[in-house]
Amino acid sequence: MATNNGRNSSIKKNRNLTKILVYVIIVVISFVFLVPFFWMIFTSLKSFQEIYQNPPTIFPHKLYFENYTSAVTKMPFLRYFLNTLVIAVLCVVGTVLSSSMVAYSMSKVKWKGSKYLFPIIVGTMMIPTQVTMIPLYILFTKMKLVGTMVPLILPTFFGGAYYIFLLRQFFKTIPDSLIESATIDGAKDMTIFAKIILPLCKPAITSVAIFTFLANWSDFLGPLLYLNKQEQYTLSLGLQAFMQTHFVEWGPLMAASAIFTVPIIILFFFAQSYFIEGITVTGIKG
């Protein structure tokens, strides 16, 4: 008995040591990823002289909030913010609507050819964005849409392969008996989709919405290609233009970058439970 107790205690100690080691590694890796973010925040709160001080300091000796005032006043920050918000929100709406409809048809609606079309849709994820960039630009040029926000928003209303895949995986976890019961009661496909499928898929829908919002909020290449007027600029283009015009003013630039990241942090903070649940469940069933 004493030998067994000793073995059990040694096993528990090894498990505890393993857990502690794992936690330490996670904390170290997290700190490495957070260093650039904290450096941006600390730099945004330093004066011009302290930023260029040698040797450099990590923490500001005195908080210099004038950088944030300069960041907002030296460029049309509010206009850039609204432009970015409009594009991101409309892209979220387009992606969620189109991708969820396609995913529903691929997972719960029986029709000929669905099992052949889905691999083709997933296969498009292997096509790099750079391959379709020039053909899309030529297409939108001929449609006379270059110089507007339409090329950034319109493609999202035709679905995204990755998001279709995620939503299809989630939809397949919903019992078919629910759909069969609704069909017996006389419900059509759109009614089932809107009143049964979507309410049950909030985690997956939220995950897709977060992914889409983050991608379009921080997108730089798309606006750079299609937006050629300064009043149409997004925040990413505005920050680039700000850096070119005021390339030595790192304080205001870091302050503007900090403001740029605030909506992303707030969004993830309030939606992280749905996000984690959606990512977890979408990988359960193939």
Secondary structure, DSSP 4 states (H G I P E B T S, - for coil): -HHHHHHHHHHHHHHHHHHHHHHHHHHHHHHHHHHHHHHHHHHHTS-HHHHT-SS--SS-SS--THHHHHHHHTTTHHHHHHHHHHHHHHHHHHHHHHHHHHHHHHHT---TTHHHHHHHHHHGGGS-HHHHHHHHHHHHHHTT-TTSSHHHHGGGGG--HHHHHHHHHHHTTS-HHHHHHHHHTT--HHHHIIIIIHHHTHHHHHHHHHHHHHHHHS--HHHHHH--SGGG--HHHHHHHHHHHTTT-HHHHHHHHHHHHHHHHHHHHHHHHHHHHHHHHTTT--
